[in-house]
């Protein structure tokens, strides 16, 4: 169980980072459209 928990923790961290990157891209795109 311990190993499974570690693996799922790593997966969610990677997924969280991807989601953060997508969110940052969306924010910068929205900001650019607003400025223009």
Secondary structure as UniProt FT lines:
FT   HELIX           2..35
//
